[in-house]
Structure formats: structure tokens, C-alpha cells
Amino acid sequence: MAPTLAAFAEQTWSGQTPGARLLRAVLAPAAAAYGGVVRLRNALYDSGWLASARVPAEVISVGNLTVGGTGKTPTALWLAERLVARGRRVAIVARGYGKQRPGVVVVGEHGTALVSAAEGGDEAVMLARRFAGPVVTGERRADAAHAACARFGCDTIVLDDGFQHRALARDADLVLAAPGATRLLPAGPLREPLSGLRRARAVLAVGGDGAWPALPEAPAGIPAFRGRLRATSVVRADAGGWQEASLDTLPQGPVVAVAGIARPERLVRLLEAAGIAVGGIVAFPDHHPYGRADVAALAAAGAQGTLITTEKDLVKLAHLPGAPPLAAVRVVLEVENGDALVDRLVRAPA
């Protein structure tokens, strides 16, 4: 979704102008039809008419009810690392959005990416550089999960962005909250009705600007938690790999944010929360496949200040011929009562 189209959709969904409210009303019948299809699909899974494949591992999904970024990938990384710390053999499984190699792809292991972003997906390659365990992608998540169990002997699968992917059975769902969302696509951002939260084991609200958000609302009996994303360091790519350094190593003066993510303004807020002045932003579509045509735009932006991007973008920009020097901000998730959240999600030992 191009930045202008994304902004147009956000404006329509918010209903802040008469024109937006009119368009939202026009889209209401389509949203009702979409909701009917989603409810029928979920009912077929709930009743067993549609089968969910099982794998010989505990599967914990991280997902949400809305389109766009809510912090799913950082949450999946946080959860996988906490499970490893508890002695689990964990793999992260994802679809690998935008990957060009079909089928199951082992994107990385031991903290090393084995394929490019074009082959495995940008978010998956970023995860492979951050996570010590295996990262596997596949259009059919069940196939990818089976491969992770067979090749790596995993006893736990963390499924990134898997709440609506019910073809793979899971033992628990962690759903990221999206406050204020009430309308279904295309009249709003909801992928499925809010009643879908009843399938969740827990709900998590993630603040994207370093601040703790309010606890999210959740159905009765489902606990709510909150977390925050915080910038901790910068990474740069060179011939020897990625080098991590303190935020203090950034040159003085405003930086220019470069983002190919669902909500580029979140990168700006994250940087400003870390005390970094942002003088401008260059926004691209989410999962943008950077090419030579983008070099001129990046070079012009680089003349205005140091270019700061996301790690998800750096996995592609680092290999773009002629691109100016960039640094990526490293983000970590902090979760209030994190041990209690993990306790809630994992299967009780036999």
C-alpha cells in the first residue's frame, strides 16, 4: 500500500471529515459482506468442517485483529527469546511476506541470515539476524512448522502474524490490541470482528513511542497486558556484517527517517522518544522492494542529514547498489509482567 493510499485509508477509517464519513458509509455494505464470510470461515474451523493441521510442537501465535503495524514482529521475537530462556527449543515461523522463493525457506539459524530478503521476506531476514534459533517461512505455515520440527527438533513454534491463519492449529493465541478499531474492512481496519478476541489466550497493547499504553480491553476471563517499544542502539552494515553501536554515536543534528513500513510516523515518534531530532522523513510502501530508482531519492535525503531506517528496511537497503550510508535503529520490546504473560501462554508441564 503506497504511503498516499495508506494515508487515504486511515483518513477514511477515522471518519474525521464529512467526505471520509460518506465514503465509510458507502463501504459499509462491502464490510458487512466481508464480515459474513469471515464469520462463516471461523465457524467452519470451530466446528471442524475445516481442518487445522497439527505439528509435533507447541504452537503459540502472535497476531492481531487489524491491518497495519501493531508490533507483531517485535513481539514474536520477544516471546521466542523468553521461551528459549526457559529451555525451550524454539523456531519462529512466518509467511515471509514478499518473498520470491516459493515453498518452505529456512531463512536463518544461529543469528545468521541464510538467504536474502527477496528469497525469505524482509521481516523474516530481520528476525534471523536477531534470533539465535531457526526462522522458517512458507506460504503454508503448517508446512513451514513441520519442516522446523523435522530439521531442528523444535518443541515450540512461535507463529508470527498467525491469528487469522487457522490452517495451522495452535495451543495459544496472543493478540495485539488495536484501540478504537470497530469497523471491518474495507470500511475500517479490522480483519475480523472484535468477537474474535474470544479465541485469544491473552491480549497485549504495545506502545510504539517508548511510553506505556493503557491496558487494553479484553473479553471476560482473558488477561490484558501492556508493553512498549524502545530504541536501544543503532546498527550499520559493512563488509564484516552488521555492527551495533550506541545511539550516542549518531552525528549531531537532525536525522532523516527512511521507512518502508505500514505506519512510517511510528519510526519518527520512536526516534524522538529516544531524544533524536528528526528533520524529515522519506516514506515508501510497506515491504517496499527497493531498487535503483530509489537511490536518487535516498541520496537527496542524505544531503539533509544522517539517514536512519528500520532493521526491516536495512536488510534490503544494505545491498542496494549506490545507496548512501544508512544506520538502522534497533528496537526492543519491554513487557510489564512479562513472566506472567509467558506463563499464561505456555502449556502447563505434564
DOTI-425152 format. One record per atom (N, C-alpha, C): residue in one letter; x, y, z. Coordinates in pm, whole numbers, plus 50000, padded with zeros to 5 digits. Last residue first. Example, Ala and Ser with C-alpha at 12.3 -4.5 7.8 and 13.67 -1.06 7.14 Angstrom:
S512854977550708S513674989450714S512905000350787A513194943150780A512304955050780A513204967050780
! end
This chain:
A503534685153188A502804673053226A503324667853360P503374720953216P504124708453201P503334696453254A500974740353039A501464735753169A502204722653152R501964759252761R501234747652812R501824743552945V502114794952775V502714781752757V501844771052820L500724818652840L500724813552702L501194799052690R501084824853106R499714823653055R499694816452920D503834827553122D503164817053197D501764814253142V504084851052971V504604838552918V503974826652989L502844868853153L502304867053019L502794853952959A504514867253372A503124862853387A502484860553251D506814878453267D506824864353307D505404858953321G505994905353225G506284896553113G506294881853149N505054928353353N504634915053399N504834904453290E505394946853059E505084947353202E504514933753243V507884942952827V506534939152863V506374939553014E509644958452570E509584956152713E508124953452750L511344952352273L510054952852340L510234950152488V513694972452095V513374961052180V511994963352242V515304981851796V514154983551885V513964970851966R517795000251638R517414987251696R516374989651803V517825018551346V517605019051489V517165005151534A520415018151105A519075013751147A518975014551298A522005040150877A522025032851004A520585029051036L523575043250557L522405043450645L522725036450774P525145059350281P525255052550410P523975054250493P523305056449965P524145063550061P524205055950193A523475031049711A522725037549818A523675044749914G524825016849519G524825031349510G524085038449620P522804988049538P523984994549478P523815009749470L521644975949834L521214983849721L522394991349660H522084962550065H522594956349942H522164963849816A520844977150260A522284974750275A522894968950148L518134976450204L518904988250164L520414985850171K517274952150318K517204954250173K518104965650127V517774954350583V518124941550521V518044942550369L516704979250646L518144978150625L518534965050559D514004975050695D514404981550570D515894979650542K514194962350944K513454955850836K513814961850702E515424981851093E516184969851059E515514962150947T514725014650957T514405003351044T515284991451004T516965043350939T515885035050892T515565024150995I518375074550889I518065064350989I516855056450942L520845094250753L519685086050722L519555075150827T521795126850847T522045112450859T520755104650835G520775152250606G521125147150738G521365132250735Q520475160450349Q519825168550452Q520175163950594A521555142150184A522215155250186A521635164250294G519805121250201G521045120350277G521795133450282A517865128450015A517535129150157A518785128950243A519315123449783A518845136949810A518495138549957A519685095749812A520845104649808A520445118949839L517055086449798L517825084649922L519025093949926A516405093549537A515615099049648A516375097849779A518295077949397A518325092549387A517565099049502V517525051449462V518815056549506V518845071849504D515225041749351D515105048049483D516415054549530A515885029049120A515125041449108A515025048849241R517035005349202R517915016349160R517175029649152G514884995549479G515624993449355G516435005749319Y513134978449738Y513974989449695Y514774985749570P510134969049775P511314962649716P512244973349658H508504975850084H508924981149954H510164973849902H506924969750305H507634958850236H508154963250099D504844997950251D505244986950339D505834975650256P506215024650045P505175014850082P505725004050174F508175050450210F507925041250100F506795031850142A509165083050305A508305071450327A508115063650198V511375101450469V511175096150334V510415083050351I511315129950675I511025115750659I510835112650512G513205152350890G512405148850773G512185133950766G514525156251126G514315167851040G513475165050917V514345146651452V514065142051316V513725154151230A516495141551724A515705151051647A515555146051503I516265118251974I516885120751844I515965129951764G515245108352211G515995120852215G516685124352085A513595087352189A514965084152229A515845096652233A511345098852087A511285094252226A512665090752280E512205102351826E512055114151911E511975110252058L512105075751739L513375082951742L513285094951835L509345070751760L510295062451833L511645069551847R508255089151583R507955090351727R508945082251810V509325079051341V509625092751386V509395094051536L508145054051330L509605055051339L510005068851389R505495061351301R505895054651424R507415054851441E505195071051047E505265080851156E505665074551288P504865048650884P506195054850896P506305064751010R503235021650905R502995034850963R504345041750986A504295000150757A502875003450747A502585017550797I507445009650599I506635002150695I505205007150689G509965020250510G509045012950424G508215003750510A511615049950589A510775039050637A509895033450527V513955070750721V513615063650597V512845051150637A514465102450864A513935088950880A513565083250743V517265121150914V516175119050819V515735104450831V518175140651204V518325129351113V517125129051018P519725170751325P518545162951289P518885151751191G522785168051521G521915174151422G520745165051387Q525685146951543Q524805157351596Q523955163251483P525725111951451P526195125751441P525195135551498L525515085251688L524915092451576L525465106751571T526455074651920T527405075451809T526815082351687D524415071552099D525255083552112D526245085151998L523405046852059L522705057951995L523535070752001S526155024052012S525285032052096S524575042752013A526044997351767A526715008151840A525675015951919E526744968251579E525854975351669E526644985651748Q527104958851247Q527814963351367Q526864971751451W526784931651029W526114942551097W526844945751226G529594924650815G528274921550871G527654933850932G531904933250699G532024923050802G530704919050864A531194953650530A531654941250471A531744929950572D528304966350709D529564967950637D529994954250586A525534983250844A526014971950765A527334975450699R524764992351178R525214996151044R525744983750974V522425000551430V523234990551361V523574995751222V521975015651750V521915016351604V522785005251547S519785010852035S521095012151970S520885014251822T517195012152140T518315009452230T519675011852168A513885023352151A515125023352074A516305021752169R511165003652251R512145013752289R513395012152203L507744996852291L508924995652208L509875007052242R505984981952563R506414993852490R507654990652409G502924966152680G504354966852655G504694979652582R500474949752883R500934960852803R502454960552791F497654927052899F498994931352934F499364943352848A494794909953021A495364920252936A496724924552990P493214877453021P494014888053083P494614897652980I489964868052992I491194868852913I492034880352967G487634869953139G488444858053155G489734857953077A485864889152904A485934883853040A486734870853042P487914904852648P486734897452695P486944891852834A489604935952710A489624921952668A488354915252717E491274966752651E490074959652690E490124945452634P494714972652753P493634971152654P492414964452715L496144997852954L495794983752941L494634982152844A497795023852772A496775019352866A496545004452848P501375021252712P499995024152675P499035020352788W504355036952806W503455025852836W502045029652793A506475049552543A505605051552659A504735039152680G507845045452309G508595044752433G507755046352558D506025044752106D506835056852122D507595057152254G504235023952083G505315024851986G506225036852002G502915000452306G503155014452279G504375016052190V500764974152271V502154977952255V502234992752221A498744952452454A498814965452389A500284969752387L497584919352434L498724928152464L498594941052386V495744892652570V495754904452484V496874913652530A495554856552561A495904869152627A495894880152523R494314837652413R494714833752548R495064846152630A491504843352195A492824846852247A493064840752384R488964840152108R489884829152082R491244831452145R487754864052157R487434853252249R488304840852224L488324880751949L489214881252066L488934870052165G486254879751771G487354870351753G488324870151870S484664901351816S484324888951888S485404878351872L485444919951634L486054920551766L485744908151849P485744904051309P485014910951416P485744910351549E488794909451118E487674901151160E486974908251275R490384930351047R490424918450963R489274908950995L489634964751064L489504951551126L489534940251023P489724991050971P490954983150967P490814968851017G486844998650759G487695000550876G488884991150868A485634992050527A485175004250593A485995007550717P486204967950407P487094979150377P486684992250444L487044956750739L487474960250605L486284959150508L484894967451012L485584957450931L486044963350798R485294989151292R484694985851163R485574976151085T486674995551521T485354989651538T484754984751407A489465005551703A489024999251578A487694992151601G490215014351956G489415023051872G488925016851743P493324997251983P492265005352045P491525013951943A494234968051923A494164979751835A493044988651886A496424943852072A495234952252073A495374963751974L497494912451968L497854926351996L496654935251977V497104881152113V496554890752019V496944904852061L498274849452124L498504862552184L498074872852080D496914817852152D496994829852068D497224841952156A497944783752178A497594796452240A497754807652139D498244762252013D497884759652152D497474772352225R496964758651678R497864764551777R497344761551917A496974745451349A496444745451485A497454751351581L496834761751052L497794755751145L497204756851286A494684774550945A495044761650886A496104754450968R494274799751039R493784788851122R494064775051061H495394828251049H495854816650972H495504803951050Q494764849351209Q493764845551110Q494174833151030F497144849751366F495834848451430F494754843951332G499854851851292G499134839651262G497704838851313D502324866851308D501154871451233D500284859551193D504454840051371D504374854551355D503214858151262L504484815351601L503914818551470L503694833551460V506814796551748V506194809751760V505774813851620I506834763551856I506794772151739I506134785351778T508724739852032T507844751552039T507974759651911D510524720451991D509354716652070D508354728052083C512454711551705C511824721751789C510674715851870G514324698651539G513884692451663G513204702051758F515024708151292F515684714051408F515234708051541R513604693551099R515024696951077R515734701051205A511014689451203A511784678351149A513274681451142C510164715151283C510204704151380C511124692951331A510334729151043A511114733651159A511244722551262A508494715050885A509914715050848A510794719150965H506114721351018H506554707451011H508044706650978A506094749050965A506214744351103A506654729751107A505784749150687A506974755250746A507194750450889D503284736850666D504454730450606D505744735950667A501734755950799A501814742450853A503024735150796R501884778450633R502584778750762R502694764850824R502384781750317R501614772650402R502364771350535E504424798950252E503054803250230E502094794650310G507054801750490G506334793850391G504924799050376T510124802450681T508944808550619T508314798950520V511874801450987V511424794150868V510174800850814V514614804051188V513494811751135V513134805451001P516174789451479P515804789351337P514594798251308G517724811751727G517154799251678G516774800151532A518494837451788A519524827051785A519024813751730F517474866351613F517094854651693F518134843651677R518384886251439R518214889451580R518044877151668R518464876851184R519654883851233R519574886551383A515904867051158A517024857651153A518304863951203L514394890551154L514294881551268L515484871951273M515184899650899M515484907551018M515434898951143V514064879250748V515514880950748V515954889350867A511344884050801A511954871350841A513474872350844E510934909050686E510784907550831E511444894750880D511454902750410D512274912350484D512154910750635G511814870450263G510934880550323G511724889650415G513494852550129G512824848150251G511834857850310E514384864349889E514134849949895E513284845950015A514684891149945A513874887349830A513504872549835A516464890450156A515084894450183A514174890650067S518504860450117S518224874750106S516774877550141V519534835850362V519004839950233V518794855050234L520474832550615L521004823650513L520544827350373A521474851850887A520534850750775A521184842550664T522174840751210T522714843851078T521634841950972G521474830851456G521644845251442G522204849551309H521104803451418H522284807951494H522544822951476E519504807051097E519694800051224E520984805151287G517104815250839G518304817050918G518324808051039V515194805850659V515724819450642V517004821550721V514244780350482V514964782450608V515704795650594V511164779750324V512524785350317V513074786450458V508714762650139V509374764450268V510804769350248G507404780949852G507554769549941G508244773150071P509304802749630P508084796049677P508404784649772R510954832449663R511194818149654R509964810849709Q510204858049717Q510074853549579Q510364838749562K508334873749980K509424865049935K509144859749795G506214888650075G507034894349970G508164885449920Y506274874850398Y505594883750305Y506574889750203G506534850350544G507594855650458G507024864750352R504984837350733R504644835750591R505804839950503A506934821250989A506194832450933A505854829450787V508164808751293V507594805551162V506764817351116I510874803151496I509894813151454I509464809551313A511454776951728A511604782251593A510534792851572V513044765352024V512054773851960V512444777051816R513134746352284R513774746252151R512774752852056R513244760752616R512514755552501R513404755652376G514364772352838G514834759152799G514104753052681R513694797752887R513064787752973R513434773452931A514884811652686A515444813352820A514864803352918V513104805452483V514434799552479V515074800352618L511024822352564L510824807852566L512154800452560R512144847352520R511754843452656R511544828452668E512474846552241E513654847552329E513314843552471A509804845552158A510714834652125A511934834752217L508864870452252L508314858052305L509254846352279W510394888552097W510434888952245W509964875652303L509554881251838L510954879851878L511074879452030A506834888151853A507224874251824A508664871751865T507124915651894T506524907351998T506874892651978P508224924551653P509004925851778P508444917351891T505894916651493T507214910351475T508114912451596K503714932751588K503674918151592K505074911951586G503164959951602G504274954651679G504324939651685T501244967751434T500914969351576T502044963951664G500714978951107G501674975351211G501164978051350G497924965250916G498904975250958G499734970751076V494654953851014V495734955150918V496724965650971T493704936851323T493684947751226T494794946451124L493954918251519L492674918751450L492674928651335N497004898451534N496124909551571N494844908751493G499464876251683G498724882351573G497904894051621V501314848451747V501264862751776V500574869451658S500764815351869S500644825351763S500664839451821I502454787051948I501924799352007I501934810051899V502454752751963V502384764151872V501724775951943E504504726052048E503544735852099E503604748152011A504774699551807A505364710251889A504234718851940P504194683651572P504654678051700P505404688251785V501224699951441V502634696251431V503084691251567R498104698451268R498874698851392R500304694351365A495854717251066A496954707651077A497684709351209S492434719451083S493674726251117S494764715751138A489704717350851A490684711050939A491884720150962L486384726550858L487694729750801L488754724950900W484654714851035W484434712750893W485664716650812G485014721451301G485794710451248G485554707451101S483854743151412S483054730851410S483814718851358D485774762851374D485354759551511D484614746251517Y485884764051094Y487044759251170Y486624754951310L483324774051046L483724761250986L484954755551055A483434798351180A482504788051226A482874774351171N485304811851022N485644808551160N484724797651215R483764814050785R485044806950786R485434802750927L481614829850875L481384816250825L482674808150828R482974853450940R482254845951044R481994831551001V483914860750685V484864857850793V484184849750903V481514865350547V482434854950500V483404850950611G480474886550697G479744873950688G480634862550644G482374906450654G482204900950787G481464887750786Y481914911650382Y483194906150424Y483074899650562A479374922950404A479564910550328A480874903650368A479984945550553A479044935850607A479194922450536A481694958850379A482214954350507A481304943750569A479904965050176A481024956050147A481624950550275P478214982950316P477704970050267P478804960050234A480135004350379A479524995950484A478934982850430L481045021950194L481755009250204L481104999650304V479475044050240V479345037150111V479975023250117A480495051650487A479125046750479A478895039150349R483005060350409R482895049150503R481495043050499L482285082150255L482915070650191L482835058250281L481235098650459L480395094450348L480985082050281R483475102550620R482305095850676R481375090850567A485095116550440A485535103550491A484365095750548G483585139950402G483855131150290G484275117250334P483655150950663P482385146650605P482595137050487T486375136750856T485835146850765T484505141950710Q487055115251012Q487225128551070Q486695139750981G487075087450984G485815094850971G485895109051023S489055068150993S488875076751110S487565084451105W488955056450742W488565048450858W488315057050981T489925077450583T488575072150564T488105064850688Q492515080250682Q491585091550691Q490145086750677E493565055250618E493495059350758E492495070750776A493415056750336A492645046650409A492485050550555F495205077850289F493815079150248F492925069250323A497555066450380A497025078350448A495555080350414A497785046050191A497675042750333A497085054550410L498075061249960L496905052649974L496695048850120T500535073250016T499365081649995T498085073550010P502255050350044P502015059350157P500775067850139A500755020749900A501585032749890A501275042050005M500864988150000M500005000050000M500895012350000
! end
